Amino acid sequence: MLLNDKVFMAWPSRIIFGAGQRAALAPLLKKQGYRNALIVTDTFFTSAASPIIRNLIEALDAVEIRHFVFDGGHPDPTVLLCENAYKLVREKAADIAFDHIIAVGGGSNIDLAKVLSVTLKYGGHPEDYIGEGRLPGKPMTLVAMPTTSGAGSEVTPGAILVAQASSTKVALMGNDLRPSIVVVDPELTLSCPPKVTADAGIDALTHAIESYLTCDSTDFDRGGDPDPGYSGRNHITQLMAGESIRLCFEHLPTAYGNGADLEARTGMAYASLLAAFSYASAGLNAVHALAYALAGLTHASHGSTNAVFLPYVMDSLRTVRRADMAKIGHMAGAGTEMREEQAARHAIVHTRELVESVGIPITLKGFGVTEHDLDTLVSHGLGVSRLTKAFPIQPAESTYRAVVRSAFDGVISS
Ligand SMILES: NC(=O)c1ccc[n+]([C@@H]2O[C@H](COP(=O)([O-])OP(=O)(O)OC[C@H]3O[C@@H](n4cnc5c(N)ncnc54)[C@H](O)[C@@H]3O)[C@@H](O)[C@H]2O)c1
């Protein structure tokens, strides 16, 4: 417990969790008086390969909720995709007065639905709302049904989009963007192929570790905002992050190797949700800042760009976060006889081994990065100031430089 904690948390108002629990959604919506649903998803879920949307539609029909399905979602949604989705829904479903949106899919579809929850209610363009605190009012009610275990967008105040002009990631941010109802049904993740499982699973581990180690709530700069999205780590976020880290280490290898294992899928669904509860209050820092820079350069997936930096950022924090790092080491199986320093190193080495075991490169060279790109990665990472300001070592530049170098060479200090 940290004596001077300053806790500020904003969470969804209904959380439903459990295998098969998606069946509880339609009756809840009926009870709450909703009548017209926009379902936002992608073509995997409307294809013959998946019964998820078919079953959802049957459930909505049974409680007489009218619905329209938009299945144009795409990984890493762009600003343009959101704009086009808005126009298409307006045109094709002009006669429906939507009163809620149900997002079905991974973080990408949930982020697209978040943007639609604003534009369909207030008009305008997605660009109008990019940045912190730029929402014109409360968005349309949003229900999130994640089908991956990782992104955690179902809990966060952000919608992450790719700005196609620069290929960089931008965000709409505000606590009212957090979905009101969250349905985490681990059965929905059973069809995730190994690459999606790996990317999302390491994303969950990154959220947990990064928020476990981030700056304290006492030191977090809220910029005078009385309704901050992120506000630094506190006792509650650490409890959740710690359990999430333990669950990731225990269940990700099996979820990746045997996707049909419902126990591993449930473990990862809990890990993802707990990590999201932690980071969606505590916030993130260097791993995500550098990952955004790498994604801008290579267009590699979100989870993989986090994964390659995670061990090296942990290494850079080994001195200032030694006791916490050692606790992570024990969660990763370090014996109780290990001294704090050894357990801390075990945390870093074990994390990198896990990344490698799920098929993600453990050096920047594995992403095609050259020496020539390293300065750009550092400067673009530093440029994500909302994340960089929460890094426990300030000023961050020389540490970012060392992290990028180590990630390029694949070196963990002894
Ligand atoms: N808003 C936030 O706070 C936040 C946080 C973290 C990440 N993100 C964003 O989330 C995105 C990554 O999300 P993700 O890792 O969940 O992946 P994703 O949503 O990008 O989906 C990746 C692919 O997996 C497929 N897929 C998803 N669930 C499936 C299932 N059950 N079975 C078969 N295929 C399935 C999708 O159809 C898609 O093709 C990135 O765009 C990232 O920027 C947002």
The ligand as an SDF file (V2000), in Angstrom:
LIG
                    3D

 44 48  0  0  0  0  0  0  0  0999 V2000
   -8.6600    1.7520  -27.0350 N   0  0  0  0  0  0  0  0  0  0  0  0
   -7.6830    1.2690  -26.3270 C   0  0  0  0  0  0  0  0  0  0  0  0
   -7.5170    1.6550  -25.1740 O   0  0  0  0  0  0  0  0  0  0  0  0
   -6.7730    0.2530  -26.9190 C   0  0  0  0  0  0  0  0  0  0  0  0
   -5.8560   -0.4090  -26.1030 C   0  0  0  0  0  0  0  0  0  0  0  0
   -5.0110   -1.3530  -26.6640 C   0  0  0  0  0  0  0  0  0  0  0  0
   -5.0900   -1.6250  -28.0280 C   0  0  0  0  0  0  0  0  0  0  0  0
   -5.9830   -0.9390  -28.8000 N   0  0  0  0  0  0  0  0  0  0  0  0
   -6.0860   -1.2040  -30.2330 C   0  0  0  0  0  0  0  0  0  0  0  0
   -6.6250   -2.5050  -30.3990 O   0  0  0  0  0  0  0  0  0  0  0  0
   -6.1410   -3.0450  -31.6340 C   0  0  0  0  0  0  0  0  0  0  0  0
   -5.6350   -4.4340  -31.4000 C   0  0  0  0  0  0  0  0  0  0  0  0
   -6.7110   -5.1980  -30.9070 O   0  0  0  0  0  0  0  0  0  0  0  0
   -6.6980   -6.7930  -30.8450 P   0  0  0  0  0  0  0  0  0  0  0  0
   -5.3580   -7.2610  -30.4400 O   0  0  0  0  0  0  0  0  0  0  0  0
   -7.8520   -7.1610  -30.0020 O   0  0  0  0  0  0  0  0  0  0  0  0
   -6.8820   -7.2550  -32.3580 O   0  0  0  0  0  0  0  0  0  0  0  0
   -7.8080   -6.6880  -33.5250 P   0  0  0  0  0  0  0  0  0  0  0  0
   -9.0720   -6.1740  -32.9990 O   0  0  0  0  0  0  0  0  0  0  0  0
   -6.9930   -5.7520  -34.3560 O   0  0  0  0  0  0  0  0  0  0  0  0
   -8.1230   -7.9990  -34.3660 O   0  0  0  0  0  0  0  0  0  0  0  0
   -7.0920   -8.6410  -35.1120 C   0  0  0  0  0  0  0  0  0  0  0  0
   -7.7110   -9.6920  -36.0300 C   0  0  0  0  0  0  0  0  0  0  0  0
   -8.1860  -10.7610  -35.2360 O   0  0  0  0  0  0  0  0  0  0  0  0
   -9.4800  -11.1520  -35.6710 C   0  0  0  0  0  0  0  0  0  0  0  0
  -10.2060  -11.6910  -34.5270 N   0  0  0  0  0  0  0  0  0  0  0  0
  -10.5760  -11.0360  -33.4030 C   0  0  0  0  0  0  0  0  0  0  0  0
  -11.2110  -11.8820  -32.5750 N   0  0  0  0  0  0  0  0  0  0  0  0
  -11.2450  -13.0810  -33.1780 C   0  0  0  0  0  0  0  0  0  0  0  0
  -11.7720  -14.3510  -32.8280 C   0  0  0  0  0  0  0  0  0  0  0  0
  -12.3700  -14.5610  -31.6610 N   0  0  0  0  0  0  0  0  0  0  0  0
  -11.6320  -15.3710  -33.6970 N   0  0  0  0  0  0  0  0  0  0  0  0
  -10.9890  -15.1880  -34.8970 C   0  0  0  0  0  0  0  0  0  0  0  0
  -10.4690  -14.0310  -35.2880 N   0  0  0  0  0  0  0  0  0  0  0  0
  -10.5960  -12.9830  -34.4330 C   0  0  0  0  0  0  0  0  0  0  0  0
  -10.1070   -9.8800  -36.2170 C   0  0  0  0  0  0  0  0  0  0  0  0
  -11.1270  -10.2040  -37.1420 O   0  0  0  0  0  0  0  0  0  0  0  0
   -8.9020   -9.1990  -36.8480 C   0  0  0  0  0  0  0  0  0  0  0  0
   -8.7500   -9.6310  -38.1720 O   0  0  0  0  0  0  0  0  0  0  0  0
   -5.0960   -2.0780  -32.1460 C   0  0  0  0  0  0  0  0  0  0  0  0
   -5.6530   -1.2790  -33.1580 O   0  0  0  0  0  0  0  0  0  0  0  0
   -4.7580   -1.2330  -30.9390 C   0  0  0  0  0  0  0  0  0  0  0  0
   -4.3340    0.0770  -31.2880 O   0  0  0  0  0  0  0  0  0  0  0  0
   -6.8290   -0.0300  -28.2670 C   0  0  0  0  0  0  0  0  0  0  0  0
  1  2  1  0
  2  3  2  0
  2  4  1  0
  4  5  1  0
  4 44  2  0
  5  6  2  0
  6  7  1  0
  7  8  2  0
  8  9  1  0
  8 44  1  0
  9 10  1  0
  9 42  1  0
 10 11  1  0
 11 12  1  0
 11 40  1  0
 12 13  1  0
 13 14  1  0
 14 15  2  0
 14 16  1  0
 14 17  1  0
 17 18  1  0
 18 19  2  0
 18 20  1  0
 18 21  1  0
 21 22  1  0
 22 23  1  0
 23 24  1  0
 23 38  1  0
 24 25  1  0
 25 26  1  0
 25 36  1  0
 26 27  1  0
 26 35  1  0
 27 28  2  0
 28 29  1  0
 29 30  1  0
 29 35  2  0
 30 31  1  0
 30 32  2  0
 32 33  1  0
 33 34  2  0
 34 35  1  0
 36 37  1  0
 36 38  1  0
 38 39  1  0
 40 41  1  0
 40 42  1  0
 42 43  1  0
M  CHG  2   8   1  16  -1
M  END
$$$$
